[in-house]
């Protein structure tokens, strides 16, 4: 950690460390104004939120709170033991969406009313001592805290806390009561699980990251301390061993002693995110460095080219190093969200662009892959190889996990849809940061940015880009500065040969340079109208795997900018390969890659059995399975390999 | 089916079709007298049986029957819902072992006493109406037949029936009562599940194959008819859908309409074996051909090089075509046993040596891989790639499934140890068959064979071989024949360049020929002392995978005769590769393979990171993990691939 900071203003951010290299800019400072992510945010804020709300009612997961208040539990309860958490993530998503919209308006008023109505139902279910869970503690239900391995009680509260943080930071003066509900629950957690209390952990990490942020948001060191206690208790084997071993819930090794993320991929990343918060707030450099090391090893050895994590269906877990099967890739959507949370905290603490690289890769190729274009159907797991066309899914039916089908509207375990929704609603908070010296752009989208540097100077920027279709990112400075400050733009690791041009308000080139992967910086006493233009080479490219990944030996993947492409069988129709067995298809890299004006990519595909060949358009991985059942593969076997 | 046969004599065989191409020779006709399988049978009949009996007592699975008789259920019951079946497989194994030993003796008397004691305990638990299960039907237990998806009631009875068949065919005059117990239970099954009864199936196939054979053994067409009903009811969706779909228990598609084995690999093969029995007995050629087609596709596309089947840990199931991950190979031991059962029935029906080829491959590389040399520890799943040295297993502890450890003494789900035991005890029954024209040898082991041909002639043979260490199989005819008969010897598909020599009693060469894969035959009016010598080329060889198996692209496997070899990290000690990362190792096929006098094989291994190289001894796959924790891989990536 290389700086200490005292936050004075409440910004609309999911994570607000009091120390660290970079200060995140909030939804009050950054607005995504269109483009790829702007379109997704629109769909998310309308169709997806409405869809989730509808299913929460329909499945009775919201009604569970009403039953709790009216004494109708346990008889009438519906859903799995963690269904409360989906309601909290839904609240968090709405809170960010309201924050994102900024000014009031009819649609926002409607969302606000919806938010308050759900909060009221949740609040009515809370016990007088702050306890809140619809599944435990009543006559006929298991006792409170009696099933910590699988009960998810603290996990649910972690999501409640994150929802409260979102509300506190977007509508700090709201009187809906969510923050009070969270505070009372958090106080109870500290009483019950504090020093001398029940000295164990929850089987699904999440309360740590929730408590830590609630502590920051409410200036409550007690919550941060409780998060620290939970972090430190991992690895002591206080949970009962389960079939898949204690690594499943990271109770095998102390967080600071672990060498790599392991076990259940969502749990592992939520825990690491919470541990990063604790490390930063307590100045625990040893812990932070341990987490950084784990991140490195996990990204090198246990992460798919999409950014996806989790190789096992059985236990939704990481595999061993280099164990990255494509057809059995689990790559859970929520693990993608959780991985972003972990990476973002390391980025804020250390300022290393590699963490933003992984966030970008994961955003485009995991989190964006989950929802359909329409925002109303989702992948829970994200395979990299579909050998048999997946089944159609009825829009009216609850799915298991959509492991071998098209996207599904809802799941029995439906963690992913609201996780996607809260991430997209808060996406502007991952675009940029500031420090004393200037502003850093991490993700590229058309955006308006207005913030205050560490030294108090106001800075405003306008970002114009069609990224990722185009590699051109044009940043116009809207404010004059007497003294120089630094604008920093991330150059992704895949972008070799990036160029950076600075123009003055008259359009004259001030400087022109090439920029290697990392951060390209311009230090200048910017005048209003100055433009910094980053040109990233987004031509399609072949990428070879690490030779230690057995599952994709002899294969290449096609990428273009941050997007991974795939071969999808629907694109073979009308080509000489229409009748080919998908398993016989190979790519001929010697024939190059074709790029069309739209950013589309075509590769030369060969049937090794018949020698038929054709140039076939590839599909952006996040767009696959949008045109009905089909086969698909991300890694393409090379001719003759 | 090309012949009809009426069996007149009871032979000690697990399968006795009344029609088909080949008649199996029983333990009363074939004795394995030593060699590779003779050693295994000795260990199995002593150490393994004692081990299993000890654990069945220790875990209370035998005591469950005592509790059933004394009214101590459900309170005192221990073990999973299918634990009764392990007792039945144990009984079946003892029955075959007694049959294998033939003449009485102190050790056999002890086994016989043990058998009778266990049967008495089982019999005491049977209800007055024939119902027998320690988990269902009593006050405080689920009702009979109320949980057919997961209850395993009929599955358990299927194993009871197979045990009774083993007893009826090895000690037909025994008065222990096991056959009566089975008959009463089978009668109840027919009453309850016959036409107009509960028209559904068991979630785990096995009762079909058990009923069919009991019907054959007791000449009870009613049981065969009930087996037929169960077979026909598969695919009607009468079981409730489960998370993994109805294909898990083969209730998705009618057996005769399916194109390939799918779902749970043990269930699939037990079902196919039972369906083959039904097809043969009812002259249902359509069904038999459907099964044959399914076998072909399954072997081509869904079977590991070891013969192992089942690619998923999650549901212990087959994957899609070509989905054969090595590090996540499940390849359950019981699926190997079940696959042998299916193949054996097709072999008897059709006489195609390919079915015996798969049996051999599976025997050496799956069934023999499960038990330790000592016969007291087992693999449940048989991975083809161990990335991290597996954990040591306490000899006193029940394991989950030993998925990532050394062999374990016992499992919570302990189907595999007794399944291995019954298979090895009855192994002589898989060695040879007869038809009207002669005798067919399918598996090679030192053996004494004495049988009667279809035309009533007595034939006796002595097989001498050190197979698979040596490829020489020497068959001495012990009987004179006035008319010619045909001795047929299987030439495995891997054996190109096999040679067949016929010598007369004086040692003079009568004929000499080469023999391609399939069946090598000698038709001759054999005189006592005549010798037929088959010479199979067992030099080590590299085998390339089907290019559609993505998981092993760019890899080769080393085989020698029927045995698959593996690279095991313990063998790197003392070589220049001792410090190498196992993931960096490659094989250099251009350097050839070394074979030592003992049949051991060495390959040239290269560290692609350091360029270090060494000739390293490979381990027979079935012997791996016998020297402590180590890394292992069967498929070796090729240098530069």
Interface residues (C-beta under 8 A of the other chain):
Chain A: X243 X311 X312 X313 X314 X319 X320 X321 X322 X323 X325 X326 X327 X328 X385 X387 X388 X400 X547 X548 X550 X551 X552 X553 X554 X555 X581 X583 X584 X608 X637 X641
Chain B: X243 X311 X312 X313 X314 X319 X320 X321 X322 X323 X325 X326 X327 X328 X385 X387 X388 X400 X547 X548 X550 X551 X552 X553 X554 X555 X581 X583 X584 X608 X637 X641
